Each structure stands twice: as structure tokens, then as C-alpha cells.
Amino acid sequence: MRYWLMTVGAAVMVAASWTRAASDSPAWAYGLLPLGPGEVATPAKPYTPPTAPVPPGGAAGRAPDPTPMRIEGSSRTFTRTEVNYGYGPADWFPEDHPVMPEPVAHGKNPQARACGLCHMPNGKGRPENAPVSGQSFEYIVQQLNDFRNDLRHSAEPRKENTSEMISIAKALTEDEIKEVAKYFSAIKWTPWIRVVEADTIPKMRLQGNIFYKVDDGTTEPIGRRIVETPEDTLQAQLRNPRVGFIAYVPPGSIKKGEELVTTGGGGKTMPCGTCHGPDLLGIGPIPGIAGRSPSYLTRQLYDMQQGTRHGAMAALMKPVVEKLTEDDMIAIVAYVSSKKP
């Protein structure tokens, strides 16, 4: 009962918070509640890796969950503890991807968790991190080096996993970075997110920077935001790499975004296809953006607008994003994410 009350209470807070004055950052894109009037963001603590190897049972003192779990289509069985083990997480469908190199499959215990934990073995990722599969080898190497060289930070001080990405990149050797880039760049990007325009959406709760449906039949207005949520909550928690996400976007945003993306909106920005290619699938070190997470894309637009990304290509994006409002960003990513890769 206590957990139920906390969940419902959190959901009410999420719904109510969208009526407040907007905070400086698009908090929804970072999987956070917006700041209220007079509130100041408390920066996340810098990530510090464990000082000793972490056993498969997890942190000392934490009882492992022995319940065997299965998902449809897989012959494998994992406990929830194994699913979430940072240095060798569950791989439900090894036949769906190439053989994972060590940094992807197991990381470097304890300095760096496995890439496959957060980004998943297929590299499609989840709303709180990056969709990396199908990006070019050059792009992935560049981004890991940007993290490694302190050139890529988050404009939202509460965003925790950016600090961990910096730590992971610093723990990898140049050869390991190339292994990771070769692996993920070899996996074709395929549809993973279903974009739906809606005034009213299922009521949501926040957990681990992801919106989950409350699943009690209640609803809330979408307001000025995009809400990315799993198609199936249980499958997402089991890290099923074959079950993707729904992105709820405001009505009319896809059409508005199409104008901004294809024409530049009368000088407000530049047509995205100029650099990302006519199909928005990327060209060389320029990333593909079609069909990818709108939460992730919005974070990058905002981070570059705020000047917290300083990599080789960030300077080229500065004039592209400098005039964009939050509504413009919502429209742009709604359209881009709706495009089939």
C-alpha cells in the first residue's frame, strides 16, 4: 500500500508540474520534473566508479532476486539481478547482433560498466541515454573521445549519467573505443519508436529518468512536452531489445516540424538535410537522426544551444540551434523521430 501511494503521489506531482512555469531546460527531455518558481537545480554528484570489482550478485548487502524470468521468443532465462548486472547484463537474443566485444558485453569491472547495459546489445538505447547503433564508426569514436577529453557535458546539471559516460570513456583505451565503434556501427538502425500525436496521454510516473504508464486507466494532458514511454513496462524493465517505445507528441507538432526541418522555417534555422543527408540518415561523421529518440535529440539541441558541447561538429550546430524555442525543438524532433529510417 505504501508503494502504491508513493507511485500515485509521484504521478500526481508529474501531472501537476506541467502547469508550472517552465524551467530553463526542457526537463521532460532529461527525464526530470521541471523546476518550480524559485527552485534551483541541485547538481548531480560526479560519478565515482566502485573501488573493487562488483560481483554478479550486485552491491554488497543487496539480496539478489533469484526469480527466473523469460521473454517471448528467447530460449534464455535470467533473474532480474542478472538482467541488471552492470558488468555482464542479460543478452536475450545473441542471434540478433554480431559477437559483442568485451567493453560492450562486460565493460571493465569496476571502472566501466558494459555498454550493452544502457545502450542494450543492439545499440538502440532507451530515452535516458543515446541510440548508437547504425551511426558511423567515425562519429562514435569522435563522441567517445569528446567525453574522454571533457568536451561533452550536459546543460542540465541534474543529468546523472553524463558524468558516468565521461568516466567510462576515460577508462577505455583507444583500441577499446575503436572496438565499440566498430561493433555498434555495424548494426543497422531499424524502427524502434512509434510517434503518436495526442492531447491527452496515459498518466505517467518517473522512475530512473524514464516515464512509465501508471496503468490505472487515468490520463493527463501532454502540454508542451514529448513523453517517451515503453510499449510494455515489464518488457522494458527486463531490457527486452525487441520491444520499443511510444513517443507522445503534441497535436500538429509533426507538421510544424516538417516545415522547420525541410525549409529552415524562413531563416529560423537551417534545413537538417543539408548536413544530415536528404533522408536524415547521416553522412560520414554527421550522425543519422531519423527515427531516433526525441528525448535524446532534444537534449542534444538544447545542450548545443547552451554551449555545453564543444566537439568538432558542435560549432557547426551553434548557428542552427541559436534561435530555436523549446516549442521549435519539440516540433523538429517530433517530425524527425517520426521518419522511418
Contacts in CASP RR format, 6 or more apart in sequence:
PFRMAT RR
TARGET T0000
AUTHOR 0000-0000-0000
METHOD contacts of the structure
MODEL  1
MRYWLMTVGAAVMVAASWTRAASDSPAWAYGLLPLGPGEVATPAKPYTPP
TAPVPPGGAAGRAPDPTPMRIEGSSRTFTRTEVNYGYGPADWFPEDHPVM
PEPVAHGKNPQARACGLCHMPNGKGRPENAPVSGQSFEYIVQQLNDFRND
LRHSAEPRKENTSEMISIAKALTEDEIKEVAKYFSAIKWTPWIRVVEADT
IPKMRLQGNIFYKVDDGTTEPIGRRIVETPEDTLQAQLRNPRVGFIAYVP
PGSIKKGEELVTTGGGGKTMPCGTCHGPDLLGIGPIPGIAGRSPSYLTRQ
LYDMQQGTRHGAMAALMKPVVEKLTEDDMIAIVAYVSSKKP
7 205 0 8 1.000
7 214 0 8 1.000
8 214 0 8 1.000
8 216 0 8 1.000
10 205 0 8 1.000
10 206 0 8 1.000
11 203 0 8 1.000
11 204 0 8 1.000
11 205 0 8 1.000
11 214 0 8 1.000
11 218 0 8 1.000
13 33 0 8 1.000
14 33 0 8 1.000
14 203 0 8 1.000
14 204 0 8 1.000
14 205 0 8 1.000
14 206 0 8 1.000
14 211 0 8 1.000
14 220 0 8 1.000
15 203 0 8 1.000
15 204 0 8 1.000
15 220 0 8 1.000
15 221 0 8 1.000
17 33 0 8 1.000
17 34 0 8 1.000
17 36 0 8 1.000
18 34 0 8 1.000
18 220 0 8 1.000
18 221 0 8 1.000
18 223 0 8 1.000
18 224 0 8 1.000
18 225 0 8 1.000
20 34 0 8 1.000
20 36 0 8 1.000
20 37 0 8 1.000
21 36 0 8 1.000
21 37 0 8 1.000
22 34 0 8 1.000
22 224 0 8 1.000
22 326 0 8 1.000
23 34 0 8 1.000
23 35 0 8 1.000
23 36 0 8 1.000
23 39 0 8 1.000
23 41 0 8 1.000
24 35 0 8 1.000
25 155 0 8 1.000
25 156 0 8 1.000
25 302 0 8 1.000
26 225 0 8 1.000
26 298 0 8 1.000
26 299 0 8 1.000
26 302 0 8 1.000
26 326 0 8 1.000
26 329 0 8 1.000
26 330 0 8 1.000
27 33 0 8 1.000
27 34 0 8 1.000
27 35 0 8 1.000
27 156 0 8 1.000
28 34 0 8 1.000
28 225 0 8 1.000
28 226 0 8 1.000
28 227 0 8 1.000
28 295 0 8 1.000
29 226 0 8 1.000
29 294 0 8 1.000
29 295 0 8 1.000
29 296 0 8 1.000
29 298 0 8 1.000
29 299 0 8 1.000
29 302 0 8 1.000
30 154 0 8 1.000
30 156 0 8 1.000
30 158 0 8 1.000
30 159 0 8 1.000
30 209 0 8 1.000
30 295 0 8 1.000
30 299 0 8 1.000
31 127 0 8 1.000
31 128 0 8 1.000
31 206 0 8 1.000
31 208 0 8 1.000
31 209 0 8 1.000
31 210 0 8 1.000
31 211 0 8 1.000
31 295 0 8 1.000
32 156 0 8 1.000
32 158 0 8 1.000
32 159 0 8 1.000
32 206 0 8 1.000
32 209 0 8 1.000
33 206 0 8 1.000
35 41 0 8 1.000
41 156 0 8 1.000
41 157 0 8 1.000
41 158 0 8 1.000
42 157 0 8 1.000
42 158 0 8 1.000
43 157 0 8 1.000
43 158 0 8 1.000
44 157 0 8 1.000
44 158 0 8 1.000
44 159 0 8 1.000
44 160 0 8 1.000
44 163 0 8 1.000
45 160 0 8 1.000
45 163 0 8 1.000
46 163 0 8 1.000
47 160 0 8 1.000
47 161 0 8 1.000
47 163 0 8 1.000
47 164 0 8 1.000
47 166 0 8 1.000
47 167 0 8 1.000
48 167 0 8 1.000
49 110 0 8 1.000
49 111 0 8 1.000
49 112 0 8 1.000
49 167 0 8 1.000
49 171 0 8 1.000
50 110 0 8 1.000
51 110 0 8 1.000
52 110 0 8 1.000
53 87 0 8 1.000
53 109 0 8 1.000
53 110 0 8 1.000
54 86 0 8 1.000
54 87 0 8 1.000
54 109 0 8 1.000
54 110 0 8 1.000
56 81 0 8 1.000
56 82 0 8 1.000
56 85 0 8 1.000
56 87 0 8 1.000
56 88 0 8 1.000
57 64 0 8 1.000
57 81 0 8 1.000
57 85 0 8 1.000
58 64 0 8 1.000
58 81 0 8 1.000
58 85 0 8 1.000
64 79 0 8 1.000
64 81 0 8 1.000
65 79 0 8 1.000
65 80 0 8 1.000
65 81 0 8 1.000
66 79 0 8 1.000
66 81 0 8 1.000
67 79 0 8 1.000
67 80 0 8 1.000
68 77 0 8 1.000
68 78 0 8 1.000
68 79 0 8 1.000
69 77 0 8 1.000
69 78 0 8 1.000
69 79 0 8 1.000
69 80 0 8 1.000
69 83 0 8 1.000
69 238 0 8 1.000
70 76 0 8 1.000
70 77 0 8 1.000
71 92 0 8 1.000
71 235 0 8 1.000
71 238 0 8 1.000
71 240 0 8 1.000
73 93 0 8 1.000
74 92 0 8 1.000
74 93 0 8 1.000
76 90 0 8 1.000
76 91 0 8 1.000
76 92 0 8 1.000
78 90 0 8 1.000
78 92 0 8 1.000
78 238 0 8 1.000
80 237 0 8 1.000
80 238 0 8 1.000
82 89 0 8 1.000
82 90 0 8 1.000
83 89 0 8 1.000
83 90 0 8 1.000
83 238 0 8 1.000
83 239 0 8 1.000
84 117 0 8 1.000
84 239 0 8 1.000
85 117 0 8 1.000
86 107 0 8 1.000
86 113 0 8 1.000
86 114 0 8 1.000
86 117 0 8 1.000
87 106 0 8 1.000
87 107 0 8 1.000
87 109 0 8 1.000
87 110 0 8 1.000
87 113 0 8 1.000
87 114 0 8 1.000
88 105 0 8 1.000
88 106 0 8 1.000
88 107 0 8 1.000
88 114 0 8 1.000
88 117 0 8 1.000
89 114 0 8 1.000
89 116 0 8 1.000
89 117 0 8 1.000
89 239 0 8 1.000
90 238 0 8 1.000
90 239 0 8 1.000
91 100 0 8 1.000
91 105 0 8 1.000
91 121 0 8 1.000
92 238 0 8 1.000
92 239 0 8 1.000
92 240 0 8 1.000
92 241 0 8 1.000
92 242 0 8 1.000
93 121 0 8 1.000
93 241 0 8 1.000
93 242 0 8 1.000
94 121 0 8 1.000
96 121 0 8 1.000
96 122 0 8 1.000
96 241 0 8 1.000
96 242 0 8 1.000
97 121 0 8 1.000
97 122 0 8 1.000
97 187 0 8 1.000
98 183 0 8 1.000
98 186 0 8 1.000
98 187 0 8 1.000
100 116 0 8 1.000
100 121 0 8 1.000
100 183 0 8 1.000
101 176 0 8 1.000
101 179 0 8 1.000
101 180 0 8 1.000
101 182 0 8 1.000
101 183 0 8 1.000
102 108 0 8 1.000
102 176 0 8 1.000
102 179 0 8 1.000
103 112 0 8 1.000
103 114 0 8 1.000
103 115 0 8 1.000
103 172 0 8 1.000
103 176 0 8 1.000
103 179 0 8 1.000
103 180 0 8 1.000
104 114 0 8 1.000
104 115 0 8 1.000
104 116 0 8 1.000
104 121 0 8 1.000
104 179 0 8 1.000
104 180 0 8 1.000
104 183 0 8 1.000
104 184 0 8 1.000
105 114 0 8 1.000
105 116 0 8 1.000
105 121 0 8 1.000
106 114 0 8 1.000
107 113 0 8 1.000
107 114 0 8 1.000
107 115 0 8 1.000
108 171 0 8 1.000
108 172 0 8 1.000
108 176 0 8 1.000
111 167 0 8 1.000
111 168 0 8 1.000
111 171 0 8 1.000
112 167 0 8 1.000
112 168 0 8 1.000
112 171 0 8 1.000
112 172 0 8 1.000
113 164 0 8 1.000
113 168 0 8 1.000
115 123 0 8 1.000
115 168 0 8 1.000
115 180 0 8 1.000
115 184 0 8 1.000
116 123 0 8 1.000
118 125 0 8 1.000
118 126 0 8 1.000
118 128 0 8 1.000
118 129 0 8 1.000
118 161 0 8 1.000
119 125 0 8 1.000
119 129 0 8 1.000
119 130 0 8 1.000
119 131 0 8 1.000
119 132 0 8 1.000
119 133 0 8 1.000
119 184 0 8 1.000
120 126 0 8 1.000
120 239 0 8 1.000
120 241 0 8 1.000
121 241 0 8 1.000
122 133 0 8 1.000
122 187 0 8 1.000
122 241 0 8 1.000
123 131 0 8 1.000
123 132 0 8 1.000
123 133 0 8 1.000
123 184 0 8 1.000
123 187 0 8 1.000
124 131 0 8 1.000
124 133 0 8 1.000
124 189 0 8 1.000
124 192 0 8 1.000
124 241 0 8 1.000
124 244 0 8 1.000
125 131 0 8 1.000
125 132 0 8 1.000
125 293 0 8 1.000
126 210 0 8 1.000
126 236 0 8 1.000
126 245 0 8 1.000
126 293 0 8 1.000
127 209 0 8 1.000
127 210 0 8 1.000
127 211 0 8 1.000
127 228 0 8 1.000
127 245 0 8 1.000
127 293 0 8 1.000
127 295 0 8 1.000
127 296 0 8 1.000
128 161 0 8 1.000
128 208 0 8 1.000
128 209 0 8 1.000
128 210 0 8 1.000
128 295 0 8 1.000
129 161 0 8 1.000
129 296 0 8 1.000
130 293 0 8 1.000
130 296 0 8 1.000
131 189 0 8 1.000
131 192 0 8 1.000
131 292 0 8 1.000
131 293 0 8 1.000
131 296 0 8 1.000
132 140 0 8 1.000
132 184 0 8 1.000
133 184 0 8 1.000
133 185 0 8 1.000
133 187 0 8 1.000
133 188 0 8 1.000
133 189 0 8 1.000
134 184 0 8 1.000
134 185 0 8 1.000
134 186 0 8 1.000
134 187 0 8 1.000
134 188 0 8 1.000
134 189 0 8 1.000
134 288 0 8 1.000
135 184 0 8 1.000
135 185 0 8 1.000
135 189 0 8 1.000
135 287 0 8 1.000
135 288 0 8 1.000
136 185 0 8 1.000
136 282 0 8 1.000
136 284 0 8 1.000
136 285 0 8 1.000
136 287 0 8 1.000
137 178 0 8 1.000
137 181 0 8 1.000
137 182 0 8 1.000
137 185 0 8 1.000
138 181 0 8 1.000
138 284 0 8 1.000
138 285 0 8 1.000
139 185 0 8 1.000
139 284 0 8 1.000
139 285 0 8 1.000
139 286 0 8 1.000
139 287 0 8 1.000
140 180 0 8 1.000
140 181 0 8 1.000
140 184 0 8 1.000
140 185 0 8 1.000
141 177 0 8 1.000
141 178 0 8 1.000
141 181 0 8 1.000
142 285 0 8 1.000
142 311 0 8 1.000
142 312 0 8 1.000
142 313 0 8 1.000
143 152 0 8 1.000
144 169 0 8 1.000
144 172 0 8 1.000
144 177 0 8 1.000
144 180 0 8 1.000
144 181 0 8 1.000
145 151 0 8 1.000
145 169 0 8 1.000
145 177 0 8 1.000
146 152 0 8 1.000
146 309 0 8 1.000
146 310 0 8 1.000
146 311 0 8 1.000
146 312 0 8 1.000
147 165 0 8 1.000
147 166 0 8 1.000
147 168 0 8 1.000
147 169 0 8 1.000
147 170 0 8 1.000
148 166 0 8 1.000
148 169 0 8 1.000
148 170 0 8 1.000
148 172 0 8 1.000
148 177 0 8 1.000
150 166 0 8 1.000
151 309 0 8 1.000
151 310 0 8 1.000
151 311 0 8 1.000
151 314 0 8 1.000
152 162 0 8 1.000
152 165 0 8 1.000
152 166 0 8 1.000
152 308 0 8 1.000
152 309 0 8 1.000
152 310 0 8 1.000
152 311 0 8 1.000
153 162 0 8 1.000
153 166 0 8 1.000
153 303 0 8 1.000
153 308 0 8 1.000
153 309 0 8 1.000
154 162 0 8 1.000
154 299 0 8 1.000
154 303 0 8 1.000
154 308 0 8 1.000
155 302 0 8 1.000
155 303 0 8 1.000
155 305 0 8 1.000
155 306 0 8 1.000
155 307 0 8 1.000
155 308 0 8 1.000
156 299 0 8 1.000
156 302 0 8 1.000
159 299 0 8 1.000
160 209 0 8 1.000
161 209 0 8 1.000
169 177 0 8 1.000
172 180 0 8 1.000
189 281 0 8 1.000
189 288 0 8 1.000
189 291 0 8 1.000
189 292 0 8 1.000
189 341 0 8 1.000
190 341 0 8 1.000
191 291 0 8 1.000
191 340 0 8 1.000
191 341 0 8 1.000
192 244 0 8 1.000
192 245 0 8 1.000
192 291 0 8 1.000
192 292 0 8 1.000
193 228 0 8 1.000
193 244 0 8 1.000
193 245 0 8 1.000
193 246 0 8 1.000
193 247 0 8 1.000
193 291 0 8 1.000
193 292 0 8 1.000
193 293 0 8 1.000
193 294 0 8 1.000
193 337 0 8 1.000
194 231 0 8 1.000
194 244 0 8 1.000
194 245 0 8 1.000
194 246 0 8 1.000
194 247 0 8 1.000
195 246 0 8 1.000
195 247 0 8 1.000
195 249 0 8 1.000
195 254 0 8 1.000
195 294 0 8 1.000
195 334 0 8 1.000
195 337 0 8 1.000
195 338 0 8 1.000
196 246 0 8 1.000
196 247 0 8 1.000
196 248 0 8 1.000
196 249 0 8 1.000
197 248 0 8 1.000
197 249 0 8 1.000
197 250 0 8 1.000
197 251 0 8 1.000
197 252 0 8 1.000
197 253 0 8 1.000
197 254 0 8 1.000
197 334 0 8 1.000
198 222 0 8 1.000
198 248 0 8 1.000
198 249 0 8 1.000
198 251 0 8 1.000
199 221 0 8 1.000
199 222 0 8 1.000
199 250 0 8 1.000
199 251 0 8 1.000
200 219 0 8 1.000
200 220 0 8 1.000
200 221 0 8 1.000
200 222 0 8 1.000
201 219 0 8 1.000
201 220 0 8 1.000
201 221 0 8 1.000
201 222 0 8 1.000
201 227 0 8 1.000
201 248 0 8 1.000
202 213 0 8 1.000
202 214 0 8 1.000
202 215 0 8 1.000
202 217 0 8 1.000
202 218 0 8 1.000
202 219 0 8 1.000
202 220 0 8 1.000
202 229 0 8 1.000
203 213 0 8 1.000
203 214 0 8 1.000
203 216 0 8 1.000
203 217 0 8 1.000
203 218 0 8 1.000
203 219 0 8 1.000
203 220 0 8 1.000
204 211 0 8 1.000
204 212 0 8 1.000
204 213 0 8 1.000
204 214 0 8 1.000
204 220 0 8 1.000
204 227 0 8 1.000
204 229 0 8 1.000
205 211 0 8 1.000
205 212 0 8 1.000
205 213 0 8 1.000
205 214 0 8 1.000
206 212 0 8 1.000
210 228 0 8 1.000
210 229 0 8 1.000
210 230 0 8 1.000
210 236 0 8 1.000
211 227 0 8 1.000
211 228 0 8 1.000
211 229 0 8 1.000
212 229 0 8 1.000
212 230 0 8 1.000
212 233 0 8 1.000
212 236 0 8 1.000
213 229 0 8 1.000
213 233 0 8 1.000
215 233 0 8 1.000
222 248 0 8 1.000
222 249 0 8 1.000
222 250 0 8 1.000
223 250 0 8 1.000
224 250 0 8 1.000
224 326 0 8 1.000
224 327 0 8 1.000
224 330 0 8 1.000
225 250 0 8 1.000
225 330 0 8 1.000
226 247 0 8 1.000
226 248 0 8 1.000
226 249 0 8 1.000
226 250 0 8 1.000
226 294 0 8 1.000
226 295 0 8 1.000
226 298 0 8 1.000
226 330 0 8 1.000
226 333 0 8 1.000
226 334 0 8 1.000
227 247 0 8 1.000
227 248 0 8 1.000
228 245 0 8 1.000
228 246 0 8 1.000
228 247 0 8 1.000
228 248 0 8 1.000
228 293 0 8 1.000
228 294 0 8 1.000
228 295 0 8 1.000
229 245 0 8 1.000
229 246 0 8 1.000
229 248 0 8 1.000
230 236 0 8 1.000
230 243 0 8 1.000
230 244 0 8 1.000
230 245 0 8 1.000
230 246 0 8 1.000
231 243 0 8 1.000
231 244 0 8 1.000
231 245 0 8 1.000
231 246 0 8 1.000
232 240 0 8 1.000
232 243 0 8 1.000
235 243 0 8 1.000
236 243 0 8 1.000
236 244 0 8 1.000
236 245 0 8 1.000
245 293 0 8 1.000
247 293 0 8 1.000
247 294 0 8 1.000
247 295 0 8 1.000
247 334 0 8 1.000
247 337 0 8 1.000
249 294 0 8 1.000
249 330 0 8 1.000
249 334 0 8 1.000
249 337 0 8 1.000
250 330 0 8 1.000
250 334 0 8 1.000
252 331 0 8 1.000
253 330 0 8 1.000
253 331 0 8 1.000
253 334 0 8 1.000
253 335 0 8 1.000
254 331 0 8 1.000
254 334 0 8 1.000
254 335 0 8 1.000
254 338 0 8 1.000
255 335 0 8 1.000
256 331 0 8 1.000
256 335 0 8 1.000
257 331 0 8 1.000
257 332 0 8 1.000
257 334 0 8 1.000
257 335 0 8 1.000
257 336 0 8 1.000
258 335 0 8 1.000
259 265 0 8 1.000
260 268 0 8 1.000
260 269 0 8 1.000
260 328 0 8 1.000
260 331 0 8 1.000
260 332 0 8 1.000
260 335 0 8 1.000
261 271 0 8 1.000
261 272 0 8 1.000
261 273 0 8 1.000
261 280 0 8 1.000
261 332 0 8 1.000
261 335 0 8 1.000
261 336 0 8 1.000
262 271 0 8 1.000
262 272 0 8 1.000
262 273 0 8 1.000
263 271 0 8 1.000
264 270 0 8 1.000
264 271 0 8 1.000
267 323 0 8 1.000
268 323 0 8 1.000
268 324 0 8 1.000
268 328 0 8 1.000
269 320 0 8 1.000
269 321 0 8 1.000
269 323 0 8 1.000
269 324 0 8 1.000
269 328 0 8 1.000
269 332 0 8 1.000
270 319 0 8 1.000
270 320 0 8 1.000
272 280 0 8 1.000
272 289 0 8 1.000
272 332 0 8 1.000
272 336 0 8 1.000
273 280 0 8 1.000
275 283 0 8 1.000
275 286 0 8 1.000
275 316 0 8 1.000
276 282 0 8 1.000
276 283 0 8 1.000
276 286 0 8 1.000
276 287 0 8 1.000
276 288 0 8 1.000
276 289 0 8 1.000
277 283 0 8 1.000
277 286 0 8 1.000
279 290 0 8 1.000
279 339 0 8 1.000
280 288 0 8 1.000
280 289 0 8 1.000
280 290 0 8 1.000
280 336 0 8 1.000
280 339 0 8 1.000
281 288 0 8 1.000
281 290 0 8 1.000
281 341 0 8 1.000
282 288 0 8 1.000
282 289 0 8 1.000
285 312 0 8 1.000
285 313 0 8 1.000
286 313 0 8 1.000
289 297 0 8 1.000
289 336 0 8 1.000
290 336 0 8 1.000
290 339 0 8 1.000
290 340 0 8 1.000
290 341 0 8 1.000
291 336 0 8 1.000
291 337 0 8 1.000
291 338 0 8 1.000
291 339 0 8 1.000
291 340 0 8 1.000
291 341 0 8 1.000
292 336 0 8 1.000
292 337 0 8 1.000
292 341 0 8 1.000
293 337 0 8 1.000
294 333 0 8 1.000
294 334 0 8 1.000
294 336 0 8 1.000
294 337 0 8 1.000
297 332 0 8 1.000
297 333 0 8 1.000
297 336 0 8 1.000
297 337 0 8 1.000
298 329 0 8 1.000
298 330 0 8 1.000
298 333 0 8 1.000
300 309 0 8 1.000
301 321 0 8 1.000
301 324 0 8 1.000
301 329 0 8 1.000
301 332 0 8 1.000
301 333 0 8 1.000
302 329 0 8 1.000
303 309 0 8 1.000
304 314 0 8 1.000
304 317 0 8 1.000
304 318 0 8 1.000
304 321 0 8 1.000
305 318 0 8 1.000
305 321 0 8 1.000
305 322 0 8 1.000
305 324 0 8 1.000
307 314 0 8 1.000
307 318 0 8 1.000
309 317 0 8 1.000
324 332 0 8 1.000
END
